[in-house]
Amino acid sequence: MSDEPDRRHPEPVSIDDEMLRQYLADALSAENSARVEKALRDSAELRARLEDVRQNRGDAQLHTLGAIWHRARLTCPSRQQLGSLLLDALDPELADYYRFHIEVVECPFCQANLDDLKAQSQATPEGRASRSRQHRILQSSQHLLGEDKR
């Protein structure tokens, strides 16, 4: 027998805390992920270590529902909707919500978008005329929406 390692069956790599962090981040190869999952099923001690790693990792707050909601900006109106807010072309309840989102919640993304839209609309005389024209068109056609759409 030789002292050389058998290349067909490599020595299993021990599962350390770094490997558990990579497992939680879904950054392991399929083979290593399967190995970690099998070991987790077989070892209460390893499951406890995994929970410790999960609680003590630096990105723990990145995966909360609130963090995901904020990161994806799920409550933010689109730029088009913000433009409609500037033109007073929204349902009053929706406009109130957008104002709350911008003024009370102080969403920096929406504040920046709104500031940019205001600057664009007021930058040129054409922009001011266009806004006035759009407002007049909206006012003249509001009766077509019916009583329940206002």
C-alpha positions as a Markdown table, in Angstrom:
| # | Residue | x | y | z |
|---|---|---|---|---|
| 1 | Met | 0.0 | 0.0 | 0.0 |
| 2 | Ser | 1.2 | 3.5 | -0.8 |
| 3 | Asp | 1.0 | 6.5 | 1.5 |
| 4 | Glu | -0.7 | 8.6 | -1.2 |
| 5 | Pro | -4.3 | 9.6 | -0.6 |
| 6 | Asp | -7.0 | 7.9 | -2.7 |
| 7 | Arg | -8.1 | 10.5 | -5.3 |
| 8 | Arg | -11.4 | 8.6 | -6.0 |
| 9 | His | -12.6 | 9.2 | -2.4 |
| 10 | Pro | -11.1 | 12.5 | -1.1 |
| 11 | Glu | -10.9 | 13.1 | 2.6 |
| 12 | Pro | -14.0 | 14.9 | 3.8 |
| 13 | Val | -13.5 | 18.5 | 4.7 |
| 14 | Ser | -14.4 | 19.3 | 8.3 |
| 15 | Ile | -17.4 | 21.6 | 8.7 |
| 16 | Asp | -16.2 | 24.7 | 10.4 |
| 17 | Asp | -17.9 | 28.0 | 11.1 |
| 18 | Glu | -16.8 | 29.5 | 7.9 |
| 19 | Met | -18.3 | 26.7 | 5.9 |
| 20 | Leu | -21.6 | 27.2 | 7.9 |
| 21 | Arg | -21.5 | 30.9 | 7.0 |
| 22 | Gln | -21.1 | 30.0 | 3.3 |
| 23 | Tyr | -23.9 | 27.5 | 3.7 |
| 24 | Leu | -26.2 | 30.2 | 5.0 |
| 25 | Ala | -25.2 | 32.5 | 2.2 |
| 26 | Asp | -25.8 | 29.7 | -0.3 |
| 27 | Ala | -22.2 | 30.0 | -1.5 |
| 28 | Leu | -21.2 | 26.4 | -1.3 |
| 29 | Ser | -20.9 | 23.9 | -4.2 |
| 30 | Ala | -23.9 | 21.5 | -4.5 |
| 31 | Glu | -21.7 | 18.7 | -3.2 |
| 32 | Asn | -20.6 | 20.6 | -0.1 |
| 33 | Ser | -24.2 | 21.9 | 0.5 |
| 34 | Ala | -25.5 | 18.3 | 0.4 |
| 35 | Arg | -22.7 | 17.2 | 2.8 |
| 36 | Val | -23.5 | 20.0 | 5.2 |
| 37 | Glu | -27.3 | 19.2 | 5.1 |
| 38 | Lys | -26.6 | 15.5 | 5.8 |
| 39 | Ala | -24.4 | 16.4 | 8.7 |
| 40 | Leu | -27.0 | 18.8 | 10.1 |
| 41 | Arg | -29.6 | 16.1 | 10.0 |
| 42 | Asp | -27.2 | 13.7 | 11.9 |
| 43 | Ser | -25.8 | 16.1 | 14.5 |
| 44 | Ala | -27.7 | 18.2 | 17.1 |
| 45 | Glu | -24.3 | 19.7 | 18.0 |
| 46 | Leu | -23.8 | 20.9 | 14.4 |
| 47 | Arg | -27.4 | 22.3 | 14.3 |
| 48 | Ala | -26.6 | 24.3 | 17.5 |
| 49 | Arg | -23.4 | 25.6 | 15.9 |
| 50 | Leu | -25.3 | 26.6 | 12.8 |
| 51 | Glu | -27.8 | 28.5 | 14.9 |
| 52 | Asp | -24.9 | 30.3 | 16.7 |
| 53 | Val | -23.4 | 31.2 | 13.4 |
| 54 | Arg | -26.7 | 32.4 | 12.1 |
| 55 | Gln | -27.3 | 34.7 | 15.1 |
| 56 | Asn | -23.7 | 36.1 | 15.1 |
| 57 | Arg | -23.2 | 36.7 | 11.4 |
| 58 | Gly | -22.8 | 40.3 | 10.2 |
| 59 | Asp | -25.6 | 40.1 | 7.7 |
| 60 | Ala | -28.2 | 38.8 | 10.0 |
| 61 | Gln | -30.3 | 42.0 | 9.7 |
| 62 | Leu | -30.1 | 41.9 | 5.9 |
| 63 | His | -32.6 | 39.1 | 5.7 |
| 64 | Thr | -35.4 | 40.4 | 7.9 |
| 65 | Leu | -38.8 | 41.1 | 6.3 |
| 66 | Gly | -38.4 | 44.8 | 7.0 |
| 67 | Ala | -34.9 | 44.9 | 5.5 |
| 68 | Ile | -36.1 | 43.1 | 2.3 |
| 69 | Trp | -39.2 | 45.4 | 2.1 |
| 70 | His | -37.0 | 48.5 | 2.5 |
| 71 | Arg | -34.3 | 47.2 | 0.1 |
| 72 | Ala | -36.9 | 46.4 | -2.6 |
| 73 | Arg | -38.7 | 49.7 | -2.0 |
| 74 | Leu | -42.1 | 47.9 | -2.1 |
| 75 | Thr | -44.0 | 50.9 | -0.8 |
| 76 | Cys | -42.4 | 53.5 | -3.1 |
| 77 | Pro | -44.4 | 55.0 | -5.9 |
| 78 | Ser | -43.0 | 54.8 | -9.4 |
| 79 | Arg | -41.5 | 57.9 | -11.0 |
| 80 | Gln | -44.6 | 58.1 | -13.2 |
| 81 | Gln | -46.9 | 58.1 | -10.1 |
| 82 | Leu | -44.7 | 60.8 | -8.5 |
| 83 | Gly | -45.2 | 62.8 | -11.6 |
| 84 | Ser | -48.9 | 62.4 | -11.3 |
| 85 | Leu | -48.7 | 63.6 | -7.7 |
| 86 | Leu | -47.1 | 66.8 | -8.9 |
| 87 | Leu | -49.8 | 67.2 | -11.5 |
| 88 | Asp | -52.6 | 66.6 | -8.9 |
| 89 | Ala | -53.8 | 63.8 | -11.1 |
| 90 | Leu | -54.2 | 61.1 | -8.5 |
| 91 | Asp | -57.0 | 59.8 | -6.4 |
| 92 | Pro | -56.9 | 62.0 | -3.2 |
| 93 | Glu | -56.4 | 59.0 | -0.9 |
| 94 | Leu | -53.5 | 57.7 | -3.0 |
| 95 | Ala | -52.0 | 61.2 | -3.1 |
| 96 | Asp | -52.3 | 61.4 | 0.7 |
| 97 | Tyr | -50.5 | 58.1 | 1.1 |
| 98 | Tyr | -47.7 | 59.3 | -1.3 |
| 99 | Arg | -47.4 | 62.6 | 0.7 |
| 100 | Phe | -47.2 | 60.6 | 3.9 |
| 101 | His | -44.5 | 58.3 | 2.4 |
| 102 | Ile | -42.5 | 61.3 | 1.3 |
| 103 | Glu | -43.0 | 63.8 | 4.2 |
| 104 | Val | -43.5 | 61.6 | 7.2 |
| 105 | Val | -41.6 | 58.4 | 6.4 |
| 106 | Glu | -39.1 | 60.6 | 4.6 |
| 107 | Cys | -38.2 | 58.1 | 2.0 |
| 108 | Pro | -34.9 | 59.4 | 0.5 |
| 109 | Phe | -35.4 | 57.7 | -2.9 |
| 110 | Cys | -38.9 | 59.2 | -3.4 |
| 111 | Gln | -37.8 | 62.6 | -2.1 |
| 112 | Ala | -34.9 | 62.6 | -4.6 |
| 113 | Asn | -37.2 | 61.5 | -7.4 |
| 114 | Leu | -39.7 | 64.1 | -6.6 |
| 115 | Asp | -37.1 | 66.8 | -6.3 |
| 116 | Asp | -35.7 | 65.8 | -9.7 |
| 117 | Leu | -39.2 | 65.8 | -11.3 |
| 118 | Lys | -39.9 | 69.3 | -9.8 |
| 119 | Ala | -36.6 | 70.6 | -11.2 |
| 120 | Gln | -37.3 | 69.1 | -14.6 |
| 121 | Ser | -40.8 | 70.6 | -14.8 |
| 122 | Gln | -39.6 | 74.0 | -13.7 |
| 123 | Ala | -36.3 | 74.2 | -15.5 |
| 124 | Thr | -37.7 | 75.6 | -18.7 |
| 125 | Pro | -40.6 | 77.7 | -19.7 |
| 126 | Glu | -41.8 | 74.8 | -21.8 |
| 127 | Gly | -41.9 | 72.6 | -18.7 |
| 128 | Arg | -44.0 | 75.1 | -16.8 |
| 129 | Ala | -46.3 | 75.5 | -19.8 |
| 130 | Ser | -46.5 | 71.7 | -20.2 |
| 131 | Arg | -47.5 | 71.3 | -16.6 |
| 132 | Ser | -50.2 | 73.9 | -16.9 |
| 133 | Arg | -51.5 | 72.4 | -20.1 |
| 134 | Gln | -51.6 | 68.9 | -18.5 |
| 135 | His | -53.4 | 70.3 | -15.5 |
| 136 | Arg | -56.0 | 72.0 | -17.7 |
| 137 | Ile | -56.5 | 68.8 | -19.7 |
| 138 | Leu | -57.0 | 66.8 | -16.5 |
| 139 | Gln | -59.5 | 69.3 | -15.1 |
| 140 | Ser | -61.5 | 69.4 | -18.4 |
| 141 | Ser | -61.7 | 65.6 | -18.6 |
| 142 | Gln | -62.3 | 64.7 | -14.9 |
| 143 | His | -66.1 | 64.6 | -15.5 |
| 144 | Leu | -65.6 | 61.7 | -17.9 |
| 145 | Leu | -64.2 | 59.5 | -15.1 |
| 146 | Gly | -67.5 | 59.3 | -13.3 |
| 147 | Glu | -68.4 | 60.1 | -9.7 |
| 148 | Asp | -66.7 | 56.9 | -8.3 |
| 149 | Lys | -63.3 | 57.5 | -10.0 |
| 150 | Arg | -62.6 | 61.0 | -8.6 |
